[in-house]
């Protein structure tokens, strides 16, 4: 009989999967035992935590069995003893994996990122709205933290979304020139490292549900950028498949009065992964269906860490809602849409609570840019901020943000910490305790410190126009804008009230950007201008390419 040391060594070797299964099983007893174990292993089961960590049960059982044959030779009278020990050994060996899974559950929270489209700074009750009722998002704020100095990286869709997912300025990832259209032949390169890529690498289930707008070709869809699944529209809801032609030229009030116009006059597609499943999408129900799909994803993945990216199509024009919440008064169109989004946020949040996931889930609610003011009652409200979408004024890029995470984020608090959507990737890396790869160059900062304080590691933000031109910079409380006439063209009034070379604002007391300090503080203006150009030069030098559709020869 083998020595105790030898048995122990072989036993450990079997457990660790170091022994290889013999190519042929010449013993009937061994074959029967092998078939029994393989039959058990072949049964369909939910993916356990150890499989998500790269553990292969088939290889483990086979290798363990091979190792045990050295401990219990085939002439051993009672093979039941060996089988029993295999079962016990499996349980003992797998216990660290289950322990690790529980530890991961505690240290790796679920992440839900809700992004609305063209929602203004003043469109939520918790941000001062007295005309739009948002009880569910307001509850998030009461149970979480409101960020009042939270910026997007651009004032239009595609560049803003690229920055959010990659933690980089749009120019760094080549996505800074305008928005994408159905005929666009480029998109966010799959080599870029996204929030979804990072979380997927550490075992998260990932899903994108909603508007993508970073390219509609298979090579650049969410499933090529870290998401396990995708359900939503590939570009804005005012764009038509396949060439953006044939769009209705009808006033917004008339479209609102004719809710069936969403399927009669528009040809916006709905995707499932890489395929169109509905053309045109019924925009009246799509917000609700996004939530249905999001709830389904959360429910199916409640036993493992998950990342849900939920970029709503609304309130980008044209505006539509389900019949049961429709208000025929066009003056209430925007209000109606925001209140519907709020109700759907409430449904999603209630699911998180009902499943007992509150203590291990972080939810972020924000917008991709400011309101489209020129659409008046179909656009939003920037509140105390100047201008809106398409401008580098505060109303274009300072957006509402609420972060919710019981036990991590203090309830009922507000911070004016200088933060940005680009900070979400490194912050998520921080809260999951899993650093970003060293070769990933980004422009975001880990802002977990702002969960508890007003101090932010971010001290500057460079502003680019909707077409990718360098326009300004904020450094601490000071903000410089060049070419103010160009910037003011997109203002709600359309008037360029400033005829000077530049604009300089002290945002610590002037978030409405009304008091131009450019003439009074030329040294500050010059210092900011130099810094702005230095940052842009570095970004330009190290910019990475977008994916481009190969040209047919």
C-alpha positions, -999 to +999 in steps of 0.1 A: +000+000+000+013+034-008+027+056+019+005+083+035+027+110+020+023+094-015-015+091-011-017+127+000+004+139-028-017+120-054-049+131-037-039+168-040-028+162-076-062+148-084-079+178-068-058+204-086-064+187-119-028+179-125-033+142-135-045+136-171-074+113-179-060+081-197-070+080-234-086+046-229-106+032-200-100-006-202-118-014-170-155-019-169-156-005-134-137+025-144-158+030-175-190+028-155-177+053-130-166+076-157-200+075-175-218+082-142-197+113-136-199+125-172-237+120-172-240+142-141-217+167-157-237+168-190-269+179-173-279+215-181-274+237-151-271+274-145-235+287-149-220+287-114-196+312-100-165+290-105-173+285-142-173+323-146-139+323-130-126+299-157-131+267-137-139+237-160-160+211-141-155+184-168-118+186-167-118+187-129-139+156-124-119+137-150-086+147-137-096+141-101-108+106-110-075+099-128-056+110-097-077+088-074-070+057-095-035+060-083-047+061-047-073+034-050-061+007-076-088-011-097-085-043-076-098-024-046-129-043-034-153-015-029-151+013-055-180+031-037-155+044-011-135+060-039-165+075-054-176+089-021-142+105-016-144+120-050-177+137-042-164+150-008-132+161-024-151+180-051-171+198-025-140+206-004-122+219-035-150+239-048-158+256-015-131+283-020-147+291-054-181+296-037-164+316-009-147+337-036-180+341-054-196+355-022-166+378-017-169+390-053-206+396-047-196+419-018-168+437-035-180+437-071-214+455-071-239+453-099-237+484-121-267+500-138-261+530-160-292+549-172-286+575-199-313+597-213-311+616-246-311+654-247-325+658-212-319+692-196-303+702-163-337+715-151-359+686-161-360+667-128-377+676-095-344+670-077-328+695-099-354+722-094-382+714-118-416+725-106-435+715-137-423+679-143-431+652-117-402+627-113-410+610-080-389+579-088-357+597-098-363+621-069-364+590-046-331+579-060-317+613-051-331+611-015-316+577-011-284+586-030-262+616-041-269+644-065-240+656-086-245+693-097-212+698-116-213+667-138-202+671-174-205+652-206-175+653-230-195+668-259-229+684-264-241+660-290-249+622-291-221+601-306-191+619-293-206+621-258-215+583-257-180+573-270-164+593-241-188+578-215-180+542-225-142+546-230-133+572-204-116+592-231-122+625-249-140+618-282-110+631-301-088+605-285-109+577-299-116+594-332-153+599-325-153+637-323-167+649-357-204+652-355-229+624-349-232+592-369-260+587-395-274+556-412-250+561-441-219+565-419-191+541-427-173+542-393-178+537-356-162+531-322-133+507-328-137+473-310-101+477-299-112+504-275-115+494-239-150+501-227-168+498-194-184+466-207-150+452-217-136+458-183-166+443-164-168+413-187-132+406-181-139+400-144-170+378-148-198+403-152-228+396-174-232+427-197-261+441-217-268+472-237-305+481-239-314+512-258-299+537-282-263+529-292-253+556-318-217+545-321-220+527-354-246+504-368-222+480-386-217+445-370-180+453-363-189+483-341-222+473-324-224+467-287-217+430-291-183+439-306-176+463-277-179+442-246-216+435-243-230+400-243-263+412-258-279+442-274-315+453-278-323+488-291-320+513-319-286+519-336-288+556-340-312+585-331-350+580-334-352+608-360-331+588-385-343+565-412-330+531-424-310+527-445-300+561-459-318+586-437-340+597-466-378+601-467-380+616-432-412+636-425-409+674-426-438+680-402-439+703-372-434+686-339-468+695-326-484+677-355-463+646-350-473+646-313-510+648-323-505+619-347-489+592-325-492+566-352-468+586-373-440+568-356-447+537-376-463+553-406-438+581-413-405+569-398-383+540-406-361+537-375-349+500-370-349+480-337-319+457-334-315+424-314-277+418-313-266+422-349-300+418-366-330+441-373-360+426-357-385+455-362-387+481-390-400+506-381-398+504-344-429+514-326-415+544-307-447+547-286-438+516-266-400+514-270-392+531-236-414+506-218-399+477-238-364+488-230-374+485-193-390+451-198-358+438-214-337+455-187-358+439-159-355+405-177-317+408-178-314+418-141-337+389-131-318+363-151-285+375-138-293+382-101-270+355-089-239+370-106-224+405-110-240+423-139-236+455-159-267+470-175-262+500-198-297+515-205-294+545-229-330+556-235-340+569-270-361+596-254-366+626-249-348+631-283-373+643-308-397+631-322-415+624-289-438+594-284-454+576-254-477+547-249-514+554-253-522+549-216-499+578-206-505+601-237-515+637-231-529+652-263-520+687-254-487+694-273-476+719-247-472+689-223-454+667-248-419+669-232-433+667-197-453+636-207-422+619-220-400+626-190-427+615-166-430+582-185-392+577-183-394+584-146-422+557-142-400+532-161-370+540-139-393+533-109-402+499-123-365+490-128-356+503-093-384+483-077-371+452-094-337+458-078-353+462-044-377+433-047-348+409-057-328+420-026-300+436-047-301+471-033-271+466-010-249+455-038-260+476-067-249+510-079-273+530-102-262+561-121-288+583-139-276+610-162-280+625-198-258+625-229-260+663-233-282+693-227-317+700-240-325+708-276-339+742-269-350+751-304-378+725-302-394+745-274-422+725-258-406+694-274-372+702-259-361+704-224-350+730-198-315+739-189-326+755-156-301+781-145-276+773-172-269+791-204-279+776-238-283+739-245-275+710-269-249+718-295-231+745-276-201+746-252-220+767-227-229+750-195-264+742-207-249+720-234-226+698-213-234+702-176-261+675-171-282+661-142-266+632-124-279+610-096-258+582-081-275+556-059-258+528-039-270+520-004-241+514+019-216+530-005-232+563-015-246+584+014-283+591+012-299+625+007-266+643-002-255+667-029-220+675-042-207+701-065-175+681-071-162+687-106-169+654-124-176+639-159-190+610-177-154+601-186-148+594-149-173+565-149-149+539-163-121+544-138-146+548-110-162+515-118-128+499-119-123+514-084-155+502-069-149+467-083-114+467-069-101+457-103-076+481-119-076+490-155-049+475-177-017+496-176-018+501-214-052+518-214-048+555-219-078+575-208-088+609-196-111+600-167-104+598-130-115+575-102-141+597-084-151+573-057-137+599-032-167+621-042-191+596-027-181+611+006-166+645-001-167+675-024-130+670-034-125+657-069-094+645-086-106+662-117-095+698-121-100+705-158-121+697-188-115+707-224-145+717-245-149+707-282-177+718-305-202+694-320-180+692-351-148+685-331-132+719-330-113+730-299-135+757-281-126+761-245-115+747-212-125+747-175-098+747-149-112+745-114-138+773-112-126+792-143-140+785-177-126+800-210-144+799-243-130+811-276-149+823-306-180+832-286-199+844-317-197+809-331-208+794-298-237+818-294-252+809-327-266+778-311-279+797-281-316+796-275-319+833-285-296+829-315-280+862-306-243+867-300-243+891-271-205+890-268-182+907-294-150+902-276-122+877-285-131+853-257-153+846-227-141+839-192-164+829-164-160+822-127-183+793-123-180+793-085-206+821-085-218+823-121-230+790-135-253+810-158-222+824-175-235+860-175-205+879-162-176+878-187-143+883-169-121+881-200-111+918-199-107+920-162-086+888-158-064+886-189-036+866-171-061+839-161-075+838-197-040+835-211-030+807-187-062+787-195-056+792-233-021+778-230-033+748-210-062+742-234-038+740-264-014+718-246-041+693-237-054+693-272-020+688-287-014+657-265-048+642-274-042+649-311-007+633-310-020+602-293-054+598-309-065+563-318-083+554-351-120+547-354-131+516-372-139+523-409-158+501-433-134+486-458-138+500-493-147+476-520-120+472-546 
